[in-house]
Amino acid sequence: MFVVERVSASADIREQQEIDSIVGAIALKGYKPLLRSMLQTACDVAAVSKYALKVKSMGRDRLSFRHFAESTVGEIFFLGSPSERVYLLQPDGARLHAWEIRNHSIPSALAEFLALAESAAKSTLDGRRLRGMSFEWRQTTERDPGFSAYRGIAVRPRPAGTPVLTTRPAEYTTEELAAARLLIAPEVRNFLLELARLGKARSIDSGLKPEATAILLSGNIIRREFLMLCKQDFHTICKISDRSEAEGKTGSNFTCTVCGRLFKDELLQEIFGLTELGKGLLTSSRWMAIWVTHLLTEAGIPKDLILWNATAGEDELDVM
């Protein structure tokens, strides 16, 4: 799992060359700039000047009622080999945004990157430009600064006909979580999927060890039943829920219409079926949504920020 941390500072980067100089200074410290390296490689492959492709060509022009502005393009940095952390730096009007993306198991190094970005700005930009900048970085929840309003450009309206995003909260019981944990094992999951397809399966065909079967039974994911079979032609006489029924009054008082044997003397075959809990976990891979949500909360993400079944038109996402 990955942690994404976003911060911003009051630093108005007005021109592409300003952010280019900052990116260049950061790259000298060992951070690998993805976008600019990609353009450089494209120029090398095409055997043209390394300045033939400008990074600003990857930006987007913005047009409002009376204003026309060019967006400035930041950079995506990788650090280390292999890279354990990814950093993004993007100007957006009066704000300079920075992200760190890292595996949840390693500590943050965002503070070092921010200090380097500030140092790069102060060493490359004109002193008069720096007077109005404050590199006091603050947490931000903006997902796409490019959609915010700045320089007189209004917030982009939702296009007509755009599908509305619908979600539902991540809700599950302690019993469902315990059951979802069992489905992580591929052999257990494959057996349950096959059981869902067939409806019923003989215990000898499960392929599971008795210990695994016992856990599924105690977890209320599967249920055990018994088929009573005629010893003569092996047709099914009846289905019982407990072996004791065949050994008690039912087994002693009833006989098979084909072979004449008492029920208690006929064959019993153990079969498994899914419980309602088991069916619910397999439907739309609910067990996976439960388990992923559990892992996210264990990593420190509040449960109320995790949403299920996000849909917009024909697009659907299990966990958001």
N, C-alpha and C positions, 0 to 999 in steps of 0.2 A: 504494500500500500504506500501511497505517496502523500506527503504533506505539501500544500501550496500556501505560502505566506506572501501577502501583498502589502506593500507600504507605498507612501507617496510623500513628496516634499514640494515646497513652494519654490520651484525653479522653472522660470519661463524660458524654455528653449525655443527660439523663434525661427531659426534657420536650420536646414539640413546639415550644413557644414559644421554647425556648433555641436550637434550630437555626433557627427562623424569624428570630430576631433576627440570627443570624450571616449567614444568607442575605441579609437586608436590607442589612446593612453591606457585604457583598461587591458586591451589585447597585449600590450607590451609586458604586462605583469603575469602572463601565462594563461589568461582566459581566452578560449577559442571562440571567435565570433562566427556563428553559423551562417547568417545571411550573407555577410560580405565574403566569407570564404567560398560560399556556394557560387556567387557571381564571379569570383576570381577563377574558380575551376571551370566555369562555363566559358569564360574568355580564353583560358588556356586550351580547352578542347576545340574551340572554334578558331584558334590561332589568330586571335585579334588582340588589340591592345588591352591591357588589363583595366584600362579606364573606359572601355567601350560600353560597359553596362554600369549604370549608376543605381545605387541602392534606392534612391528616391523613386525609381520607376516601379518599385514594389509597393509604393504607397497608394493612397486613393485621394483623388481631388474631391473637395467638398464644395457644394454649390447651394447657396441659399437665395433669398429674394434679391438682395443687393450685394452679396458678398461672395467672393471666390477665393478660396484658400487651398494651399497645398499641405497635405499632411506630411509630417516628418516621420521618418522610419527609424526606429530604435534598433535593438539587437538582441539576439538570443545567444547567451554565452554558455559554454561547457567548460568544466574545470576538472582536471585529472584524467587519467587513462587507466581503467575505464572511468567515465564521468559518474561521480556519485551525486553531484548536484547540478542543476540547471538554473541559470539566472536570466531574467528578462529585464530590459531597460527600455522604457518607451515614454517620450515626451507627449504631453497632451495639453496644449494650451499653457495655462499658468502652472501646471503640475508636472512633475517628473515621477513616473511610476516605476516601481521595481518589484520583481517577484523572485522568490526562491522556490524551486521544486526539488524535493529530496525524498528519499526513502524514510519511512517513519522510524526506522531503527538507528539512524545516524543523527547526530546533533546538528542544529542549525549553524550555518556560517554566514547568515545574511548580514550580520553587523560588519564583518570584514569587507564584504562586497560593497555595502553602502559607503563605508569609509573610503574605499578605493574610488567609487564613483564621484564622491565629493572632491577628493584630491585631484582626480582627473579634470573635473570642471574648473577648479581653481587654477590649475596649471596650464590650461589651454584656452580659456575664455578671457575676453577683455575685462579688465578690472571694473570698468564702468557697468558692464553687464552683470557682474557678480553682486553689485551693491543691493539690488532688489531681490536677491535670492536668499532663501533660508533652507538649509539642509537639515531641518528638524523633521525626521522621518516619522510618519504616523501610520498606524494601521488603517487599511481601507478595505471595503467590501465590494468595490467596483469590479465587475467581471470583465467589462470591455470599456476601457476609457474612451475608445474611439467613438462611442455613441453619446458621450456627454456633450453639453453645449459649451462652446467657447468661441471667442473672437466674433461674437455677434451671430453665430450659426445656431439655429434652433435644434432642439433634440429631434432626432429622426423619428417621424411618426410611424406607427405600425401600418404597413401596406394593407390595402383593402383585401379581404379574403384570406389573410394570414391565419392559419389554424391557432386556436387558443390552447395553451398548455394546461393540461389537467393532471393532477397528482392525487395521491392519497397518503396518509401518514403511515409510517412504519410501525405496525402493531402486531405483536405476537405474544404468546404465553410462555411461561417457563417450560411447560411440557413440550411445546413446539420447538423451542430452542434445543432442549435435550435431544429431541428426535432428529432435528436437523443435523446435529453434531454426528449422529450415527451414519447419516447418508453421505458423509465426506468420503468414506471408504468406497472405492469403485465397485468392488465385488458385491457389497451390500446394495448399492444404488442400482446396479445392473439387474440384480435379482428382483428388486422391488418394481423396476420398470417392466420387466418381463411378466411379473405377477399382475401388474396393472393391465397389460395387454391381454393376458390369457384369462384373467378373472380368478382362477384357482390354479394351484400347482401342488404336486406331491412333494412331501418333505424330502424324499430321497433324490429329487431332481433339483433341489435348491442350490447345491454346490457350496453351501455354507457349512462351517463347522458348527457343531451343536451349541458351542458357547455363543456364537453370533446369533443363532436362531433364538436362544433363550433371552438375549438382550432385546431383540426386536419384539419378542412376545411381552416381556416385562415393560417395554417402553410403549406398549399399546399401538405399535405400528402395524403389526400383523396379528391375525387371530388363527387359532388352531381349530380344525374340525376333523371329523372322521367319516369316511365312507365305509359302509358295510357292504361287502361283496360276497356274492354266492360262490362257494368253493367249487361248484360244479361247472358253471359257465361264466363266472366272474362278472355277471351283470350287477349293477348297483341296486341294492335292496332299499337302502334309505341313508340319510345323512343324520349324524348325531353330533352334538356339540361337546360331549364328554364321554370318555372311555367307560366310565362307571355305568353309563346307561346300558351298555351291552352286557355288563356283568351283573346287573341288578334284575329287577322285575321284568324290564322290557326284554332282556336277553333270555330270560327263562320262560316267559309266557308266550312268545311269538315264534313262529317257524317260517322258514322260506317256502314259498309256494312252488319252487322248482325242485329243490333237493330234499325238502322236508326237515332240514336241520334246524335246531334252535338258533336263534340269533346269536347267542353267546358262543356258539361253536363255529360261526362264520368268520370270514376274514375281515380285519379292520385295516383301513389304509389312512394314514395321517396326511392331511392336506392343509395348505395355508391359503389365506385370503387377506386382502388389505382391510384395515379398519378405516373408519371415516377420517381419522387423523392421518393415516398413511396416504389415503387418496388426496387429502387436502395439501399435503406437503409436496406431492408429485405434480399436482395441477399447476401449470405455468411455472414450474420449477420454484415454487414458493419456498422450499427448503433452502435454496441457494440465496434468495433475497434475505431470508432470516439470518443465515450464517454470515453473509457479507455485512449486513447491518450490525451484527454482533461484533465483528472484527473492527468495524469503523468506530463503534462506541468504545471498544477496548483501546483504540488508538487515540482517544480523546475527543472525538467529534460528537457533539451533543445529538441525542437521538431525534430531537425535534427539528434538526436541520437535514435529516435524511428522509427522502420521500421515495415512495414506491409507485410503479406503474405510471411513469410520466408519459403522457401521450399528447401529440400535436398532429392532428390529421391522421395520416397513416403511419407516422413514426412513433415508435414506442421504446422506452428505456426502462429496464427492470428497477434499477436503483439509481437515484440521483442525490 
